[in-house]
Amino acid sequence: MADFLKRRLDAKRDFLFGDPQAKSRLVWYVDYTFEPARRARDILRRSVHRFGREGAVIAIRQNPLPHRAPESETAARAAVAAGRQGKFMEMHDALFAHEHAYNEAAVVALAERVGLDLERFTHDLNARETVERVEQDRASVVDAGYRSAPILFIDNRLYKGAWDEDALIEALEKPLGVKLRLASTDFFEWAASAGVVLVLATIAALAFANLGGYGAYEHIRGTPIGLSYGERVFTLPVMTWINDGLMAIFFLIVGIEIKRELLTGELSDPRRAALPFIGAVGGMAMPALIYAAFNWGRGTIGGWGVPMATDIAFTLGLMALLGRSVPTSLKVFVSALAIVDDLGAIIVIALFYSEGLHVSDLVWASGMFAVMLGLNRARVYSSTPYLILGLLLWGFIHESGLHATLAGVLTAFAIPSRRSGDVRGIAAQTAVMFDAELRRTDAGQDEPAAVRSTTLRILENALARLREPGYHLQHRLENWSNFLILPLFAFFNVGIPITGSGMSLNAPEAFGVIAGLVVGKPLGILLVCWLAVRLRVAALSSEIGWMQMLGAGALAGVGFTMSIFIAAATFEGAQLDMVKLSILLASVLSAAIGAAILFTAART
């Protein structure tokens, strides 16, 4: 992961402050021309003193920023040159105390002040070894995925907390709460984590249903839960609350992501969007045609939408596990394709998998959506009124006969979009606010004063303006969706009694799903993309070969969430269980085939 430093603290090479054998190790990347680094130096020094020099050690490395060159380069080389004479910390402090230009004459004067051999210092200042040392320091932080300054790593991990003494000491001590937070952050930020949790939920459901717990499993799924007001009662089984209620939140997040991609992302540029859009259409049409071919003239023909879907969490998670075997441009292509695929699945559900319509409830739902669009038009950017109205919209859509999860998509499209805030203006505003607070704190108080409530609200509003409202809502809900809603959906939908069930995968609906996902997905994606490139309708990235496109198409055959969702709206009883089992088998086969192809393509 990019949050970890590849080049660890080296007591023989790095310039250290503290005991090299200390328990906690900090690596600080500094640019002496960067004003905030001066305050950071004092905070770090005090934190290490409070924690104990034997408890923590700081390694100081150079990170001269290109836009501050040549002064930042000169200062960095001066620090390294002084270190060759054993006086790195003296020059380090002198450079921070210097308030004028960092040219060669200025650093030579500083060298004289700290008692260096000037002839040797002048030689070392421009020596090849010094320049290479600075470049090695800079390269080590760039390899970790970062560039700005100041940057601090604690025990080889990027420190993302506040530059505050108490916060730093807590990060050094690592109490249980901090350890749990770091572990959970690592897991949640791991690209494959959502897929892993879904796999575990699936295994748990299969084990529970096939090891003597199927009766209890069915009882829980059918248990009614409701709301009542006076004589009015609204009751649904647990299974329906999850599939129609909680999954509406999942569709809300999907809708936000689709909207962002259409407005500002990969799908906003017709030239970049052409290939993933065409690939998604082929990847939906071919599986549906293959399924229809096996089920034509039968009552099972209505399941043609089941093999159309791609599970974006599983697909991108598998690509993350493959690491460098997957080029970045291929990940971008698959991400865009999966988003178009989700949009197609939403349209299919709305048009073909809803029940008979009830006009009065549909009128009320339309009225709610019209109010939300009115708020959008009035530029109401708070997400709260949209969520309240979205809840009412969900109720009316559920009663209207349309699939209730469409309320999540409609809410996502009603939430207003706007360009991200001007970083320069917001940076200037926050700098002024913080300077005012620092002047107030420095005006005679020993202890730092709390930021005033008015200032805090202004800062919160300014920072929130950096991204659109939908981003903040998605950020708040995404982990709930990935690690609670989707696992619950998986657990309560894939508990299939396999042993003794008499199910046969030779049934046309089962075989159609397997063939559609395993064969239809890669065939449809590869065929239409090849035709689009040959006809010059779209272009293939120079990083991607056709073997890799085939592997990506195979991974797209992991249908899981969306496929099970559509299956539940089409089939029931033992037939539904058989189709779900087919989806699971097809997803496992697609994942294995796609991973093998991509791994082989990377090696060859």
PyMOL commands that set and color helices and strands:
alter all, ss='L'
color gray80, all
select helices_A, chain A and resi 36-51+66-68+71-83+88-97+104-113+118-125+128-143+165-173+176-189+193-210+214-222+238-263+270-295+299-308+312-325+328-352+359-377+384-400+406-414+423-442+453-464+469-493+508-534+546-555+560-570+573-603
alter helices_A, ss='H'
color red, helices_A
select strands_A, chain A and resi 15-18+24-30+56-62+151-154+157-158+224-229+232-237
alter strands_A, ss='S'
color yellow, strands_A
deselect
rebuild
show_as cartoon
